[in-house]
Amino acid sequence: MKKKVVIIGPAHPLRGGLASFDERLARQFQQEGFETTIYTFSLQYPNFLFPGTTQYSSEPKPTDINIKVRINSINPLNWISVGWELKQYQPDIIVIRYWLPFMGPCLGTIARLVKQNKHTKIVCIADNVLPHEKRIGDKSFTTYFLAAPHAFVTMSEKVMKDLRMFTSKPAKQIVHPLYDNFGEALAKSSAKDHLQLAQNTNIILFFGFIRKYKGLDILLEAIHLLKERNWLPNNTEWKLMVAGEFYEDRKTYDELIEKWDLSDHLILRTDFIPDSEVGYYLSAADFVIQPYRNATQSGVTPLAYHFEKPMLVTNVGGLPDLVPDRKVGLVAEPNAASIAEKIEELYQLGEDFFLPHLREEKKKYSWKILAETIVEL
């Protein structure tokens, strides 16, 4: 009989990076010979807690993955029902994604109920232990949840250190696998045509949800500094393309754009980017930029690796560990002057400078390694 794996976390019909990750991990477990099921949320967040326009994907449901829409994050009776269902199903392994203390009571209760069968081993993939934006209850919710799994996987040294403040249970750190489920890289010219961008425009890409900790305001100031210096890479037009949905009030950013008169150097695509469009944005870019104020790890980094795009990251959290300086990109300090300087340096070095290192480094970013690590733990 096949061994059984259940992944608990976001998946279709929910959208976003966590859902893409869980679906790709499920496919890897299937390749490894496991009977694999994802238990996702019927209600992930109450609407008043969700900062975007919708929690749901417009993409078709995957036909190759067994996804059960079961979990209500705010209904304790549902947690008991799901926990009992999984206890009876007796999977060999349950993999729980943990990214937000709000989910601690729900996921911790389900895990405790399942463990009563004395068979299922529970491994948590911890994206964050301490959240980027602190709220009341974070520590108690996290403490409650972290007591439940048998073992943990982290994807940055920062998360591992945070984890060790709460538990000494077995844990292993790996690198975030490549997002290789968005198709192959396209010719830059084809991607620009699809996105209706001018062929002679150099594109710096900021990709992903827009939240304060991601430092878009710092990046806008850096763009202002470059504009003031009348800087032009390769004597061509250049623009910053912001591709991702606002997860906070955009007024602050609009005011900065108006204050510094940046419209001519910006392309704003601030609706949610569906999975089917992701490859076009990455393929059209010269570089990917992550001007974060703080970070653990970032899903944008393995995305850039997959499309072989050099990166500019700030020297915070686990980002410099994932982006070796002057090999796969450059590391700046989290301030506008340093970021502006490094943007200039990226264009001086050129994409070809980084390609050999990108192609070698990306070999570490394997879904097989993640699946094997979970089984080993």
C-alpha positions in Angstrom: 0.0 0.0 0.0 1.1 3.6 -0.7 2.1 5.7 2.2 -0.2 8.6 2.8 0.7 12.3 3.1 -1.7 15.1 3.9 -0.6 18.8 3.4 -2.6 21.3 5.5 -2.4 24.8 4.1 -3.7 27.1 1.4 -4.5 25.6 -2.0 -7.0 26.2 -4.8 -9.5 27.8 -4.7 -7.3 30.1 -2.6 -4.7 32.1 -4.4 -1.2 33.3 -3.8 2.3 32.0 -3.1 1.5 29.7 -0.3 -1.2 28.0 -2.4 1.3 27.6 -5.3 3.9 26.2 -3.0 1.5 23.6 -1.4 0.3 22.4 -4.8 3.8 22.0 -6.1 4.9 20.1 -3.0 1.9 17.8 -3.4 3.0 17.0 -6.9 6.5 16.2 -5.6 5.1 13.8 -3.0 3.1 12.1 -5.8 6.2 11.7 -7.8 7.8 10.1 -4.8 5.0 7.5 -4.7 2.8 8.9 -1.9 -0.9 9.0 -1.9 -1.2 12.8 -1.4 -4.1 15.0 -0.3 -4.2 18.7 0.5 -6.6 19.9 3.1 -7.2 23.6 2.5 -9.5 26.3 3.9 -13.2 26.9 3.3 -12.6 30.1 5.2 -9.0 31.2 5.5 -9.4 34.7 6.8 -12.5 36.7 7.8 -12.9 39.5 5.2 -12.1 42.2 7.7 -8.7 40.6 8.3 -7.8 40.2 4.6 -6.1 43.2 3.1 -6.5 42.3 -0.6 -9.4 42.4 -3.0 -10.2 38.6 -3.0 -8.8 35.5 -1.4 -9.8 33.3 -4.3 -8.1 32.4 -7.6 -9.5 32.9 -11.0 -7.4 30.1 -12.4 -8.9 26.6 -13.1 -8.7 24.0 -10.4 -5.7 21.6 -10.7 -6.9 18.3 -12.1 -3.9 16.3 -10.9 -4.1 17.0 -7.2 -6.7 15.8 -4.6 -7.7 19.0 -2.8 -10.3 18.9 0.0 -11.8 22.3 1.0 -12.4 21.6 4.6 -11.0 24.0 7.2 -12.6 27.0 8.8 -10.0 29.0 10.6 -12.4 30.6 13.1 -14.8 27.8 13.9 -13.6 25.5 16.8 -16.3 22.9 16.0 -14.9 22.6 12.5 -11.4 22.1 13.9 -12.7 19.2 15.9 -14.5 17.7 12.9 -11.4 18.0 10.7 -9.1 16.7 13.4 -11.3 13.7 13.9 -11.6 13.0 10.1 -7.8 13.1 9.8 -7.3 11.0 12.9 -9.5 8.3 11.4 -7.8 8.6 8.0 -4.4 7.9 9.6 -2.0 9.5 7.2 1.6 8.5 7.7 2.7 12.2 7.5 0.9 15.5 7.9 2.7 18.6 6.7 1.3 21.8 8.2 2.2 25.2 6.8 2.6 27.8 9.5 3.0 31.4 8.5 0.8 33.5 10.9 0.0 33.3 14.6 -3.7 33.8 13.8 -3.7 30.2 12.5 -2.2 28.8 15.7 -5.4 27.8 17.5 -6.9 26.2 14.5 -3.9 24.3 13.3 -2.7 23.4 16.8 -6.1 21.9 17.7 -6.3 19.8 14.5 -2.8 18.5 15.1 -3.5 17.5 18.7 -6.5 15.6 17.7 -4.8 13.7 14.9 -1.9 12.7 17.1 -4.3 10.7 19.3 -4.1 7.9 16.7 -0.5 7.2 17.7 0.4 6.7 14.1 0.6 10.0 12.2 3.8 12.1 12.3 3.4 15.8 11.9 6.0 18.1 10.3 5.6 21.8 10.2 7.0 24.0 7.5 7.5 27.2 9.3 7.5 30.2 7.0 7.5 32.6 10.0 7.5 32.0 13.7 7.4 35.7 14.7 5.3 37.7 12.3 6.5 40.7 10.3 3.7 42.8 11.7 3.0 42.2 15.4 -0.4 41.7 16.9 -1.9 40.9 20.3 -1.9 37.2 20.9 1.0 36.4 18.6 3.2 34.7 21.3 0.5 32.7 23.0 -1.0 31.5 19.6 2.5 30.5 18.4 3.3 28.7 21.6 0.1 26.7 21.4 0.7 25.6 17.9 4.4 24.8 18.1 3.8 22.4 20.9 1.8 20.1 18.5 4.1 19.1 15.6 6.8 16.4 16.0 9.4 18.2 13.8 10.0 21.4 11.8 11.4 22.6 8.5 12.5 26.2 8.1 13.8 28.0 5.0 16.0 30.7 6.6 18.4 31.0 9.6 16.2 33.8 11.0 13.2 31.5 11.3 15.3 28.7 12.8 16.6 31.1 15.5 13.1 32.2 16.2 11.9 28.6 16.4 14.6 27.7 18.9 13.2 30.4 21.2 10.1 28.2 21.5 11.1 24.5 21.1 14.0 22.1 20.9 12.2 19.5 18.8 13.9 18.2 15.7 14.2 20.8 12.9 16.2 21.2 9.7 16.8 24.3 7.6 16.7 24.0 3.8 16.5 26.6 1.0 13.1 27.5 -0.4 12.6 25.3 -3.6 12.3 26.9 -7.0 8.9 28.0 -8.2 9.2 26.0 -11.4 5.5 25.6 -11.8 5.0 28.9 -13.7 6.4 27.7 -17.0 9.8 28.2 -18.7 11.4 31.6 -19.3 10.2 33.4 -22.4 12.2 35.6 -24.7 12.3 39.1 -23.2 10.9 40.6 -26.4 7.9 38.2 -26.4 7.2 38.9 -22.7 7.3 42.6 -23.3 4.9 42.3 -26.3 2.5 40.3 -24.2 2.6 42.9 -21.4 2.4 45.8 -24.0 5.8 47.3 -22.9 8.1 49.2 -25.2 11.0 47.0 -26.4 13.7 49.6 -25.7 12.7 50.0 -22.0 14.9 48.6 -19.3 12.6 47.0 -16.6 13.4 46.8 -12.9 10.8 44.5 -11.3 9.3 44.8 -7.8 7.0 41.7 -7.6 4.5 40.5 -5.0 2.1 41.8 -2.4 2.8 45.4 -1.3 3.2 45.7 2.5 5.2 48.1 4.6 7.9 45.7 5.5 8.7 45.1 1.8 10.0 48.7 1.5 8.4 49.9 -1.7 8.5 53.5 -0.3 12.3 53.2 0.1 12.6 52.0 -3.4 10.5 54.9 -4.7 12.9 57.3 -3.0 15.8 55.4 -4.7 14.1 55.9 -8.1 13.8 59.6 -7.2 17.5 59.7 -6.6 18.3 58.1 -9.9 15.9 60.4 -11.7 17.5 63.4 -10.1 20.9 62.2 -11.4 19.4 61.8 -14.9 20.7 58.2 -14.8 20.1 56.0 -17.9 21.3 52.4 -18.3 22.8 51.7 -21.7 21.4 55.1 -22.8 17.9 53.7 -23.0 14.6 54.4 -21.3 14.2 52.7 -17.9 11.2 52.0 -15.6 10.4 50.4 -12.3 7.5 48.0 -12.8 5.5 47.3 -9.6 3.6 44.1 -10.2 1.4 43.0 -7.2 -1.6 43.9 -5.2 -1.7 46.5 -2.4 -2.2 44.9 1.0 -2.4 48.2 2.7 -3.6 51.7 1.9 -1.9 52.9 -1.3 -2.3 56.6 -0.4 1.2 56.8 1.0 2.8 55.5 -2.2 0.6 57.7 -4.4 1.7 60.7 -2.4 5.4 59.8 -2.8 4.9 59.3 -6.6 3.3 62.7 -6.9 5.8 64.4 -4.6 8.8 63.2 -6.6 7.0 63.2 -10.0 7.9 59.6 -10.7 5.1 58.6 -13.1 7.3 58.6 -16.1 9.6 56.0 -14.5 6.8 53.7 -13.2 4.6 51.0 -14.5 2.0 50.1 -12.0 0.3 46.7 -12.4 -1.2 46.6 -9.0 -4.0 44.1 -9.5 -3.3 40.5 -8.3 -1.0 38.7 -10.8 -2.6 35.3 -11.7 -0.3 32.3 -12.0 -0.7 32.2 -15.8 0.8 35.7 -16.1 3.7 35.4 -13.6 6.2 34.1 -16.2 5.6 37.1 -18.5 6.5 39.6 -15.7 9.7 37.8 -14.7 10.8 37.2 -18.3 10.3 40.9 -19.2 12.5 42.1 -16.4 16.2 42.9 -16.4 16.5 42.5 -12.6 14.3 41.7 -9.6 14.5 44.0 -6.6 13.5 43.3 -3.0 14.1 46.5 -0.9 12.7 44.9 2.3 12.9 46.6 5.7 12.9 43.1 7.4 12.6 39.6 6.1 12.8 35.9 6.9 12.9 34.4 3.5 11.1 35.5 0.3 9.2 33.5 -2.2 10.2 36.0 -4.8 13.8 34.8 -4.6 13.2 31.2 -5.8 11.0 32.7 -8.5 13.8 34.9 -9.7 16.2 31.9 -9.6 13.8 29.8 -11.8 13.7 32.6 -14.4 17.4 33.2 -14.0 17.0 36.9 -13.1 19.7 38.7 -11.1 18.4 40.2 -7.8 19.0 43.2 -5.7 18.1 42.5 -2.1 18.6 44.4 1.1 20.9 43.2 3.9 18.1 42.1 6.2 17.0 38.7 7.6 17.8 35.7 5.4 17.9 37.6 2.1 21.7 37.9 1.8 22.1 34.2 2.5 19.9 33.4 -0.5 21.5 35.9 -2.8 25.3 35.7 -2.7 26.7 39.2 -3.4 28.2 39.8 -6.8 27.3 36.2 -7.8 23.5 36.0 -8.3 22.9 39.6 -7.5 23.8 42.5 -5.3 23.1 43.3 -1.6 22.3 46.8 -0.6 21.6 48.4 2.8 17.9 49.1 3.5 18.1 52.8 2.5 17.4 54.7 -0.7 21.0 55.9 -1.4 22.4 52.4 -1.2 19.7 50.9 -3.3 20.1 53.5 -6.0 23.9 52.9 -6.0 23.3 49.1 -6.4 20.8 49.6 -9.2 23.4 51.5 -11.1 26.0 48.8 -10.4 23.6 46.0 -11.6 23.3 47.7 -15.0 27.1 48.3 -15.2 27.8 44.6 -14.6 25.0 43.4 -16.9 22.8 40.3 -16.8 25.4 38.1 -18.4 27.8 38.7 -15.4 25.4 36.8 -13.1 24.0 34.1 -15.3 26.7 31.4 -14.7 26.3 31.8 -10.9 22.5 31.8 -11.1 22.5 28.6 -13.1 24.9 26.9 -10.6 23.3 28.2 -7.4 19.7 27.3 -8.5 20.6 23.6 -8.4 20.3 23.7 -4.6 16.6 24.7 -4.8 15.0 21.3 -5.1 11.5 20.1 -4.3 12.9 16.6 -4.0 15.2 17.7 -1.2 12.3 19.3 0.6 10.1 16.1 0.3 13.0 13.9 1.4 13.8 16.2 4.4 10.2 15.9 5.6 10.3 12.1 5.3 13.6 12.0 7.1 12.4 14.1 10.0 
